[in-house]
Amino acid sequence: MKIAVSACLLGHNCKYNGGNNRSQAVLDYIKGHEVIPVCPEVTGGLPIPRIPVELRDGKAINANGENVTEFFRKGVEKTMEKLAGETIDLAILQPRSPSCGCKQIYDGTFTKTLIDGKGMFAQALAEAGIPMMDATEIPEK
């Protein structure tokens, strides 16, 4: 099985704050499978660390009010191109992320308010028919 995984879940320090979201449950789940780490935000040219971003009206807006949608679009496009030559069986994504959230995302007000929706990369995966789950759905061993 070939699994695309949000790089932060693998322990890569690519989060907006320079840290990661390393998940032992994810690491255990993917053992023995081919893993493709992905971070569309970094792939799109955003720095580590970076100003937090939320989606508002289909645009990626950072906490300073700057529109960084083009970085997100470029990152999604490049990441989907990277995955295009692969047969991806599953994507395991970071919850609530403006790129990778596949069930809920923050509402764009920077008040920690969640809404149902997908991040830009998760939306592209859905449109490509690639099954996905967020890290909280991994069964504990």
C-alpha contacts under 8 A as a table, 3 or more apart, distances in Angstrom:
res1	aa1	res2	aa2	distance
1	M	33	H	5.42
1	M	34	E	6.31
1	M	88	I	7.73
1	M	89	D	6.06
2	K	33	H	6.06
2	K	34	E	4.76
2	K	35	V	5.96
2	K	36	I	7.54
2	K	87	T	6.85
2	K	88	I	5.21
2	K	89	D	5.42
2	K	90	L	6.87
3	I	30	I	7.52
3	I	33	H	7.02
3	I	34	E	6.19
3	I	35	V	4.95
3	I	36	I	6.16
3	I	88	I	5.88
3	I	89	D	5.94
3	I	90	L	4.95
3	I	91	A	5.49
3	I	92	I	7.20
4	A	35	V	5.79
4	A	36	I	4.59
4	A	37	P	5.84
4	A	38	V	6.59
4	A	88	I	6.81
4	A	90	L	6.42
4	A	91	A	4.56
4	A	92	I	6.33
5	V	9	L	7.12
5	V	10	L	7.49
5	V	35	V	6.78
5	V	36	I	6.11
5	V	37	P	5.00
5	V	38	V	5.92
5	V	91	A	5.66
5	V	92	I	4.81
5	V	93	L	5.90
6	S	9	L	5.58
6	S	10	L	7.13
6	S	37	P	5.83
6	S	38	V	5.01
6	S	39	C	5.89
6	S	92	I	6.48
6	S	93	L	5.05
6	S	94	Q	5.99
6	S	100	C	7.38
7	A	10	L	5.18
7	A	11	G	6.76
7	A	12	H	5.48
7	A	14	C	7.23
7	A	37	P	4.75
7	A	38	V	5.16
7	A	39	C	5.69
8	C	11	G	5.17
8	C	12	H	4.80
8	C	13	N	6.17
8	C	14	C	5.85
8	C	15	K	6.36
8	C	19	G	7.85
8	C	20	N	4.64
8	C	21	N	5.06
8	C	22	R	6.08
8	C	39	C	7.61
8	C	94	Q	7.57
9	L	12	H	7.18
9	L	20	N	6.68
9	L	21	N	4.79
9	L	22	R	4.25
9	L	23	S	5.32
9	L	26	V	7.11
9	L	93	L	7.79
9	L	94	Q	6.80
9	L	135	A	7.81
10	L	20	N	7.99
10	L	21	N	7.44
10	L	22	R	5.18
10	L	23	S	6.68
10	L	26	V	7.67
10	L	27	L	6.69
10	L	37	P	7.64
11	G	20	N	5.43
11	G	21	N	6.25
11	G	22	R	4.24
11	G	23	S	7.49
12	H	19	G	7.68
12	H	20	N	5.79
12	H	22	R	7.57
13	N	18	G	5.52
13	N	19	G	4.58
13	N	20	N	4.69
13	N	48	I	8.00
14	C	17	N	7.91
14	C	18	G	5.70
14	C	19	G	6.23
14	C	20	N	6.16
14	C	39	C	7.38
14	C	42	V	7.11
14	C	48	I	6.00
14	C	49	P	7.44
15	K	18	G	5.13
15	K	19	G	5.27
15	K	20	N	5.46
15	K	21	N	7.73
15	K	48	I	6.92
15	K	49	P	6.88
16	Y	19	G	7.39
16	Y	48	I	6.12
16	Y	49	P	4.93
16	Y	50	R	4.78
16	Y	51	I	6.38
16	Y	52	P	5.89
17	N	48	I	7.05
17	N	49	P	4.84
17	N	50	R	6.40
17	N	51	I	7.77
17	N	52	P	7.86
18	G	48	I	5.37
18	G	49	P	4.47
18	G	50	R	7.71
21	N	94	Q	7.86
23	S	26	V	5.23
23	S	27	L	6.25
23	S	135	A	7.64
24	Q	27	L	4.90
24	Q	28	D	6.00
25	A	28	D	5.21
25	A	29	Y	6.10
25	A	138	I	6.49
25	A	139	P	7.35
25	A	140	E	5.99
25	A	141	K	7.42
26	V	29	Y	4.99
26	V	30	I	6.19
26	V	92	I	7.97
26	V	135	A	6.55
26	V	138	I	6.52
27	L	30	I	5.46
27	L	31	K	6.39
28	D	31	K	5.45
29	Y	138	I	7.26
30	I	33	H	5.48
30	I	34	E	7.84
30	I	35	V	7.25
38	V	79	T	6.98
39	C	42	V	5.67
39	C	43	T	6.12
39	C	75	G	7.90
39	C	79	T	7.81
40	P	43	T	4.81
40	P	44	G	5.83
40	P	72	F	6.83
40	P	75	G	4.30
40	P	76	V	5.35
40	P	78	K	7.65
40	P	79	T	5.99
40	P	99	S	6.86
40	P	121	F	7.05
41	E	44	G	5.14
41	E	45	G	6.70
41	E	46	L	5.72
41	E	71	F	6.88
41	E	72	F	5.76
41	E	75	G	5.62
41	E	76	V	7.82
41	E	99	S	7.04
42	V	45	G	5.19
42	V	46	L	4.96
42	V	47	P	6.38
42	V	48	I	7.48
42	V	75	G	7.07
43	T	46	L	7.39
43	T	74	K	7.75
43	T	75	G	4.87
43	T	78	K	7.02
43	T	79	T	7.11
44	G	71	F	4.74
44	G	72	F	5.84
44	G	73	R	7.24
44	G	74	K	4.92
44	G	75	G	3.44
44	G	76	V	7.21
44	G	78	K	7.35
45	G	71	F	6.02
45	G	75	G	7.22
46	L	50	R	6.87
46	L	71	F	6.53
47	P	50	R	5.47
51	I	62	N	6.02
51	I	63	A	6.32
51	I	64	N	7.57
52	P	62	N	5.48
52	P	63	A	5.72
53	V	60	A	6.23
53	V	61	I	5.46
53	V	62	N	4.03
53	V	63	A	6.11
53	V	98	P	6.79
53	V	108	G	7.93
54	E	60	A	5.79
54	E	61	I	5.70
54	E	62	N	6.31
54	E	63	A	7.78
54	E	97	S	7.91
54	E	98	P	5.56
54	E	105	I	7.81
54	E	106	Y	6.05
54	E	107	D	6.81
54	E	108	G	4.69
54	E	109	T	7.61
54	E	110	F	7.12
55	L	58	G	6.01
55	L	59	K	5.40
55	L	60	A	4.64
55	L	61	I	6.12
55	L	98	P	5.96
55	L	105	I	7.77
55	L	106	Y	7.07
55	L	107	D	6.51
55	L	108	G	5.04
55	L	119	G	7.67
56	R	59	K	5.25
56	R	60	A	6.44
56	R	61	I	6.71
56	R	107	D	6.57
56	R	108	G	4.70
56	R	109	T	7.90
59	K	67	N	7.01
59	K	68	V	7.75
59	K	69	T	5.51
60	A	67	N	5.89
60	A	68	V	5.41
60	A	69	T	4.53
60	A	72	F	7.12
60	A	98	P	7.45
61	I	64	N	7.90
61	I	65	G	5.75
61	I	66	E	5.48
61	I	67	N	4.58
61	I	68	V	5.81
61	I	69	T	7.01
61	I	108	G	7.42
62	N	65	G	5.33
62	N	66	E	5.38
62	N	67	N	6.58
62	N	68	V	6.88
63	A	66	E	7.39
63	A	110	F	6.99
67	N	70	E	8.00
68	V	71	F	5.59
68	V	72	F	6.73
69	T	72	F	5.07
69	T	73	R	6.08
70	E	73	R	4.97
70	E	74	K	5.96
71	F	74	K	5.20
71	F	75	G	6.05
72	F	75	G	5.06
72	F	76	V	6.10
72	F	99	S	7.35
72	F	120	M	7.29
73	R	76	V	5.16
73	R	77	E	6.06
73	R	120	M	7.60
74	K	77	E	5.08
74	K	78	K	6.08
75	G	78	K	5.22
75	G	79	T	5.96
76	V	79	T	5.15
76	V	80	M	5.97
76	V	120	M	7.02
76	V	121	F	5.35
76	V	124	A	7.37
77	E	80	M	5.23
77	E	81	E	6.17
78	K	81	E	5.01
78	K	82	K	6.22
79	T	82	K	4.97
79	T	83	L	6.30
80	M	83	L	5.01
80	M	84	A	5.90
80	M	124	A	7.67
80	M	125	L	7.89
81	E	84	A	4.98
81	E	85	G	7.50
82	K	85	G	6.73
82	K	86	E	7.91
83	L	86	E	5.27
83	L	87	T	7.69
83	L	88	I	7.27
84	A	87	T	7.65
88	I	91	A	7.38
88	I	130	I	6.79
89	D	130	I	6.86
89	D	131	P	6.80
90	L	130	I	6.35
90	L	131	P	5.05
90	L	132	M	5.44
90	L	133	M	7.75
91	A	130	I	7.16
91	A	131	P	6.30
91	A	132	M	4.51
91	A	133	M	6.42
92	I	132	M	5.79
92	I	133	M	5.15
92	I	134	D	5.41
92	I	135	A	6.07
93	L	100	C	5.45
93	L	101	G	6.67
93	L	102	C	7.15
93	L	122	A	8.00
93	L	132	M	7.20
93	L	133	M	6.25
93	L	134	D	4.63
93	L	135	A	5.91
94	Q	97	S	6.12
94	Q	100	C	5.59
94	Q	101	G	6.00
94	Q	134	D	5.76
94	Q	135	A	5.92
95	P	100	C	6.65
95	P	101	G	4.60
95	P	102	C	6.68
95	P	103	K	7.37
95	P	104	Q	7.12
95	P	105	I	7.60
95	P	134	D	5.41
95	P	135	A	6.55
95	P	136	T	7.36
96	R	100	C	7.09
96	R	101	G	4.31
96	R	102	C	7.36
96	R	103	K	7.41
96	R	104	Q	5.32
96	R	105	I	4.21
96	R	106	Y	6.28
96	R	114	L	7.69
96	R	119	G	7.67
97	S	100	C	4.97
97	S	101	G	4.46
97	S	105	I	6.03
97	S	106	Y	7.62
97	S	119	G	6.20
98	P	101	G	6.10
98	P	105	I	6.23
98	P	106	Y	7.40
98	P	118	K	7.50
98	P	119	G	4.37
98	P	120	M	6.45
99	S	118	K	7.80
99	S	119	G	4.21
99	S	120	M	4.78
99	S	121	F	4.87
99	S	122	A	6.50
100	C	118	K	7.22
100	C	119	G	5.07
100	C	120	M	6.91
100	C	121	F	5.53
100	C	122	A	5.09
101	G	104	Q	5.83
101	G	105	I	5.69
101	G	117	G	7.58
101	G	118	K	5.24
101	G	119	G	4.82
101	G	122	A	6.29
101	G	134	D	7.22
102	C	105	I	7.81
102	C	117	G	6.86
102	C	118	K	4.66
102	C	119	G	6.38
102	C	122	A	5.40
102	C	123	Q	7.55
102	C	132	M	7.29
102	C	133	M	6.84
102	C	134	D	6.41
103	K	116	D	5.96
103	K	117	G	5.59
103	K	118	K	5.80
103	K	134	D	7.64
104	Q	114	L	6.19
104	Q	115	I	5.43
104	Q	116	D	4.36
104	Q	117	G	4.83
104	Q	118	K	6.09
105	I	114	L	5.54
105	I	115	I	5.66
105	I	116	D	6.44
105	I	117	G	5.80
105	I	118	K	6.26
105	I	119	G	6.59
106	Y	109	T	7.66
106	Y	110	F	7.34
106	Y	112	K	6.20
106	Y	113	T	5.56
106	Y	114	L	4.46
106	Y	115	I	6.06
107	D	110	F	7.37
107	D	112	K	7.76
107	D	113	T	5.80
107	D	114	L	5.72
107	D	115	I	5.79
109	T	112	K	7.67
109	T	113	T	7.45
110	F	113	T	7.36
118	K	121	F	7.99
118	K	122	A	5.73
118	K	123	Q	5.69
119	G	122	A	5.23
119	G	123	Q	6.09
120	M	123	Q	5.15
120	M	124	A	6.43
121	F	124	A	5.06
121	F	125	L	6.28
122	A	125	L	5.02
122	A	126	A	6.15
122	A	132	M	7.89
123	Q	126	A	5.05
123	Q	127	E	6.21
124	A	127	E	5.07
124	A	128	A	6.21
125	L	128	A	5.00
125	L	129	G	6.25
125	L	130	I	5.27
125	L	131	P	7.55
125	L	132	M	7.75
126	A	129	G	5.04
126	A	130	I	5.79
126	A	131	P	7.10
126	A	132	M	7.85
127	E	130	I	7.70
133	M	137	E	6.37
133	M	138	I	7.94
134	D	137	E	5.69
134	D	138	I	7.55
135	A	138	I	5.66
